[in-house]
Amino acid sequence: MKRVDDFRLKLGSQELVPIMVGGMGVDISTADLALEAARLGGVGHISDAMLPTVSDRRYNTKYVKNKLQQYKFNVANTDKSVVQFDLGLIAEATATHVSRTMERKQGSGQIFINCMEKLTMNSPKETLRARLRAAMDNGIDGITLAAGLHLGSFALIEDHPRFHDVRLGIIVSSLRALQLFLKKSARTGRQPDFVVVEGPLAGGHLGFGLDWAQYDLATIVVEVRDWLKAQQLDIPLIPAGGIFTGTDAVNFLEMGAAAVQVATRFTVAKECGLPETVQQHYFKASEEEIEVNQISPTGYPMRMLKSSPAIGSGIRPNCEAYGYLLDSSGNCQYIEAYNREVAAHPEAKKIKVFEKTCLCTHMRNFDCWTCGHYTYRLKDTSVREDNGDYRILTAEHIFRDYQFSTDNKIALPA
Ligand SMILES: Cc1cc2nc3c(=O)[nH]c(=O)nc-3n(C[C@H](O)[C@H](O)[C@H](O)COP(=O)(O)O)c2cc1C
């Protein structure tokens, strides 16, 4: 009987344990979590979502306070087009997070950064360019392009000295999306080094509609695998979404996958950024308590616990401080939903907004409890203490369980 450890992910001359811990914004996949995956010989991801905010919390900078100060005059204005990010400061925050992470790296694995196109930041192209280049300047091993088609992303970095040295990959949820990406990127004379195929059971935003249950990861993986083969394209394929046990992973590796990307199992790791009280909600969730909804202002469906404080919260949009989801004209779907509710209840002191959520604020505060479909199985991965809470696991325990387990078994903590 095979184990994940019988396989290796080959990226260039490197041989890695074929386990990638996926990016989880905002600082849910922390540097500590990514560093553990790398130390154990796999690939860990930090996330580049809202790095000025993350930097304030971790490295005592004052980006959010200063930005709010600068744009305070606009707080009551519904037009947010004036609220622009300073590109130099974005690069600085990215540089700090990436360099501080990379200087702590140990072991033979790799640290990648998850970079979401949907973080449009009121100036999509320029802010994405600043983030990507700053990560490359500061020694990141690889970049996983996420949450978007990224048709122009390679072009933003093709003149960077590390363009052929940094491992570059993309997350897609269909063959069609991959074909579009490859066609556009071919102009830069470079193929991706890996492709993550993310199915409908993943956490975070989904590349599927509300009919997500009609799709199946294995079917999409076979379709992409066969097409790549027919095109004689030798690009490592990495399935993600609902791979819960080592045996699930082995099944994909035997189908020809080069590695697997996993995340939900690590949401209950000590090194994960979620506060422990939130981790207990993840442990205790039942299947009925997990939903895919449309409250994300990005327009993508998102999976989360129904008990997330973000759902229904009617806080005033916080774009002067954050503003990561403002589109190129300074709009965000939450601002529109919020304004409709305010207009409908002019006397109300506090309003509820169910249509959309202020995702920047709630992700930053760990109040949007996004999770994978199998979150309800996390309780089977730990032991319950006398007080009714589940024991928080180490990332090493979870990683090694994926690496060495067989027969769909999950090792409980000692
Ligand atoms: C809490 C959480 C947050 C996530 N955030 C992101 C993100 O910011 N960007 C991204 O590309 N994927 C995100 N994902 C998706 C994961 O990186 C990964 O591909 C997927 O969840 C794997 O499926 P699994 O959770 O069933 O193992 C997130 C997943 C979870 C569970």
The ligand as a MOL file (V3000), in Angstrom:
LIG
                    3D

  0  0  0     0  0            999 V3000
M  V30 BEGIN CTAB
M  V30 COUNTS 31 33 0 0 0
M  V30 BEGIN ATOM
M  V30 1 C -9.4460 29.2380 5.6850 0
M  V30 2 C -9.0840 29.1660 4.2290 0
M  V30 3 C -8.6720 30.3160 3.5630 0
M  V30 4 C -8.2900 30.2570 2.2160 0
M  V30 5 N -7.8250 31.3820 1.6050 0
M  V30 6 C -7.3510 31.3100 0.3390 0
M  V30 7 C -6.7140 32.4300 -0.2570 0
M  V30 8 O -6.5630 33.4930 0.3580 0
M  V30 9 N -6.2780 32.3080 -1.5380 0
M  V30 10 C -6.3970 31.1320 -2.2410 0
M  V30 11 O -5.9770 31.0570 -3.3870 0
M  V30 12 N -6.9750 30.0440 -1.6870 0
M  V30 13 C -7.4280 30.1100 -0.4120 0
M  V30 14 N -7.9400 28.9770 0.1780 0
M  V30 15 C -7.9250 27.7080 -0.5870 0
M  V30 16 C -6.7170 26.8330 -0.1970 0
M  V30 17 O -5.5010 27.4490 -0.4750 0
M  V30 18 C -6.7390 25.4330 -0.8350 0
M  V30 19 O -6.5010 25.4560 -2.2190 0
M  V30 20 C -8.0090 24.6360 -0.6180 0
M  V30 21 O -8.7250 25.0350 0.5220 0
M  V30 22 C -7.6430 23.1510 -0.5080 0
M  V30 23 O -8.7420 22.3770 -0.1430 0
M  V30 24 P -8.9440 21.8270 1.3640 0
M  V30 25 O -9.1210 23.0230 2.2140 0
M  V30 26 O -10.1710 20.9870 1.2570 0
M  V30 27 O -7.7220 21.0350 1.7320 0
M  V30 28 C -8.3520 29.0230 1.5160 0
M  V30 29 C -8.7760 27.8740 2.2010 0
M  V30 30 C -9.1340 27.9320 3.5410 0
M  V30 31 C -9.5580 26.6760 4.2400 0
M  V30 END ATOM
M  V30 BEGIN BOND
M  V30 1 1 1 2
M  V30 2 1 2 3
M  V30 3 2 2 30
M  V30 4 2 3 4
M  V30 5 1 4 5
M  V30 6 1 4 28
M  V30 7 2 5 6
M  V30 8 1 6 7
M  V30 9 1 6 13
M  V30 10 2 7 8
M  V30 11 1 7 9
M  V30 12 1 9 10
M  V30 13 2 10 11
M  V30 14 1 10 12
M  V30 15 2 12 13
M  V30 16 1 13 14
M  V30 17 1 14 15
M  V30 18 1 14 28
M  V30 19 1 15 16
M  V30 20 1 16 17
M  V30 21 1 16 18
M  V30 22 1 18 19
M  V30 23 1 18 20
M  V30 24 1 20 21
M  V30 25 1 20 22
M  V30 26 1 22 23
M  V30 27 1 23 24
M  V30 28 2 24 25
M  V30 29 1 24 26
M  V30 30 1 24 27
M  V30 31 2 28 29
M  V30 32 1 29 30
M  V30 33 1 30 31
M  V30 END BOND
M  V30 END CTAB
M  END
